[in-house]
Structures are given as structure tokens and as C-alpha cells.
């Protein structure tokens, strides 16, 4: 079975004194809170089952990772 894998290859910037921070976004991950559904089953006050949006992904079913890299001197 094929698997999607995202990777970040690091290399020091040419002008580290000017660009000492950088940020990359990786998206398309299934939400671990709702397993990609975007909702959870709940009961209302009458006992009927309703779908409540997932509080982790906001109802989208997807998550993204935001990776921030800060370049500093190696001591």
C-alpha cells in the first residue's frame, strides 16, 4: 500500500544574519480528534443524535503542521 510522506530538507540560509527564522506549512493530514470526519456524535436535550463539529479541526477533518526554524550559532 502506498503512503504519502512529507519531508523537510534543511540547509543553512545564505544570509543567516538577515533571515534567521523561516516557516514552512505541511497540510493534508487527517484530524486525529475525529479521524477525518469533521464531527462527533452528540445527543441534544431531546435525546436525538446530532453531529457536533470537531473542536480540534473546526469541522474540516484536516490538520496542517506549521514548522518554524530559527537559525542560531552552534556553541
Secondary structure per residue as TSV (DSSP state, phi and psi in degrees):
chain	resnum	aa	ss	phi	psi
A	1	X	-	360.0	135.9
A	2	X	-	-75.5	152.7
A	3	X	-	-136.3	135.1
A	4	X	-	-83.4	130.4
A	5	X	-	-136.2	131.6
A	6	X	-	-110.5	142.0
A	7	X	-	-136.2	156.5
A	8	X	-	-126.0	118.1
A	9	X	-	-96.0	125.1
A	10	X	-	-95.9	137.3
A	11	X	-	-147.3	139.9
A	12	X	-	-62.6	138.5
A	13	X	-	-71.5	156.3
A	14	X	T	-66.4	-37.9
A	15	X	T	-118.1	72.0
A	16	X	T	-65.8	-24.4
A	17	X	T	-73.9	-24.5
A	18	X	T	-94.7	-44.5
A	19	X	-	-111.4	75.2
A	20	X	-	-89.9	-6.9
A	21	X	E	-130.0	143.8
A	22	X	E	-143.8	158.4
A	23	X	E	-137.0	135.9
A	24	X	E	-127.5	145.1
A	25	X	E	-117.0	136.5
A	26	X	E	-122.4	121.7
A	27	X	E	-121.1	175.2
A	28	X	E	95.0	16.1
A	29	X	E	-88.0	137.6
A	30	X	E	-68.9	141.8
A	31	X	-	-67.6	132.2
A	32	X	T	-81.0	-16.7
A	33	X	T	-77.4	-38.7
A	34	X	T	-120.2	6.1
A	35	X	T	57.6	33.9
A	36	X	T	86.4	0.0
A	37	X	S	-72.2	-39.3
A	38	X	S	93.6	-3.2
A	39	X	E	-153.2	166.8
A	40	X	E	-128.2	150.1
A	41	X	E	-77.9	134.3
A	42	X	E	-135.9	164.6
A	43	X	E	-109.7	136.9
A	44	X	-	-84.4	-174.4
A	45	X	T	-66.2	-20.7
A	46	X	T	-90.2	-3.1
A	47	X	S	89.0	4.4
A	48	X	-	-79.3	146.0
A	49	X	E	-82.9	131.3
A	50	X	E	-131.8	157.7
A	51	X	E	-92.3	126.3
A	52	X	E	-110.2	130.4
A	53	X	E	-57.0	143.1
A	54	X	-	-66.2	134.3
A	55	X	T	-78.2	-16.7
A	56	X	T	-80.2	-49.9
A	57	X	T	-103.1	-3.0
A	58	X	T	72.4	18.5
A	59	X	T	95.0	0.7
A	60	X	S	-84.4	-27.5
A	61	X	S	83.7	-2.9
A	62	X	E	-125.8	152.8
A	63	X	E	-128.7	158.2
A	64	X	E	-128.9	150.8
A	65	X	E	-104.9	131.5
A	66	X	E	-111.6	113.9
A	67	X	E	-106.6	123.2
A	68	X	E	-109.9	130.0
A	69	X	E	-116.1	127.5
A	70	X	E	-117.9	123.7
A	71	X	-	-91.7	126.7
A	72	X	-	-134.9	164.6
A	73	X	-	-67.8	140.6
A	74	X	-	-86.8	118.7
A	75	X	-	-107.0	360.0
